[in-house]
Amino acid sequence: MSATPADPQTSSVPEGLEPAYGTFRTEPVSFIRRSGRLSTGQANALERSGERLIIDVPRAIARTSVDPGFELDVAAVFGRRAPLVVEVGTGMGECVAAAAAARRDVDHIALEVYLPGLAQTILRAEREDVTNLRLVQANAPEVFATTLPAGSADEVWVFFPDPWPKARHHKRRLVTPSFAELVARVLRPGGVWRLATDWRPYAEEMIEVIGASPDFEPLEPGTDGTVARFDGRVLTSFEAKGLRAGREATDLAFRRRDRRS
């Protein structure tokens, strides 16, 4: 393994690629580099509670990478053993903060690469006074590949990932056969992968990708994985904006098969 640069914020990897070890060294990530200014409220929330709520993971090379030798001790993070939900791309935290408040017996880990989203999620967590929510600023495939222990999650949520609608950008889409393998690694047998998108072509691709995986089956037998919205997925401002533009969400849910038998 090559030496890690002294500055983890920089690398020699071409623009559009996040440096990572192993499988994802040359795969495009599902997000683009961008910065955003924090509001005063977000900055204050980050100052007050960032150290408590953001899990400080060791980096590999890039600022959103994770050292592949690091594995998270989930029970130590939360100080207990409880069912675990992992949300990928938490955005502004509306869904995961509401879920953590509604189900305090369930622990939640939210993955988000953008600092304003992390800060806003922290602000919501403070308002809800939740202790069962933690955040990780990292590229999701790397977290699923090595950071989260195998079989540690009861549910994985991927709500409204970037659809990358232009054909030349489809390679950036998060839901791929390789990512399905990583989700299968992290989910316990019988665990549930929930997804939602308001981009119908992406929904069809999700159905095709996950339907072809030997690790998953539709949560509702006899369907292609399409389900009604479940109570834990609140209507977010992002989804509401899509509805005003005439885009209805498609919800999907798949169960992790137990292939040990």
Order of alpha helices (4+ residues) and beta strands (2+ residues): alpha-alpha-beta-alpha-beta-alpha-beta-beta-alpha-beta-alpha-beta-beta-alpha-beta
